[in-house]
Amino acid sequence: MKTLSLAEAKTSFSSVIKEMVSGTEIAVSYGKRKETVAVIVPYERKDGRNRGKDSLAHWKGRWLQNSRTTSK
């Protein structure tokens, strides 16, 4: 498991997501003591497979579709 500070995770969020999609768990630390406050893990479907990059495009498309219908 890789550990990043909150500031590092914020500034390189897209690369954090890319690593997470490939299967890496990422711990996020915060504060002077650098305590782990969160862990970002890959989402697994009920059938046990990782969702993968094509799923990210799917959800982005659904979000765009919903935002267009609600903004009218």
C-alpha positions in Angstrom: 0.0 0.0 0.0 1.3 3.4 -1.0 1.0 6.3 1.4 0.6 10.0 0.4 0.0 13.1 2.4 -3.3 14.9 1.7 -1.5 17.7 -0.1 0.2 15.2 -2.4 -3.0 13.3 -3.1 -4.8 16.6 -4.0 -2.1 17.8 -6.4 -1.7 14.5 -8.2 -5.3 13.2 -7.9 -5.5 11.9 -11.5 -2.4 9.9 -11.1 -3.7 8.6 -7.8 -6.8 7.4 -9.5 -4.8 5.8 -12.3 -2.8 3.8 -9.7 -5.9 2.9 -7.9 -7.6 1.6 -11.0 -4.6 -0.6 -11.7 -5.1 -2.2 -8.2 -3.0 -0.2 -5.8 -4.4 0.8 -2.5 -3.4 4.3 -1.4 -3.4 5.5 2.2 -3.9 9.3 2.8 -2.1 10.8 5.8 -2.9 14.2 7.4 -1.5 16.5 10.1 1.8 16.9 11.9 1.8 13.3 13.0 0.9 12.2 9.4 -1.8 9.9 10.7 -3.6 7.8 8.1 -7.1 9.2 7.8 -8.3 7.4 4.7 -7.6 4.6 2.3 -8.5 4.7 -1.4 -9.2 1.2 -2.7 -10.3 -0.1 -6.1 -14.0 -0.7 -6.4 -14.9 -4.3 -7.2 -18.2 -5.4 -8.8 -20.3 -8.0 -7.2 -18.9 -10.6 -9.6 -15.4 -9.8 -8.2 -13.9 -8.1 -11.3 -12.4 -4.6 -11.1 -14.5 -2.0 -12.9 -11.6 -0.7 -15.1 -11.2 2.4 -17.2 -14.2 1.8 -19.5 -16.4 2.1 -16.4 -15.0 5.5 -15.6 -16.0 6.7 -19.0 -19.4 5.2 -18.5 -20.0 7.1 -15.3 -18.7 10.3 -16.7 -21.2 10.0 -19.6 -24.0 9.3 -17.2 -23.0 12.3 -15.1 -22.9 14.6 -18.2 -26.3 13.3 -19.3 -27.9 13.9 -15.9 -26.4 17.4 -15.6 -27.8 18.4 -19.0 -31.3 17.2 -18.1 -31.4 18.9 -14.7 -29.9 22.2 -15.8 -32.9 23.1 -18.0 
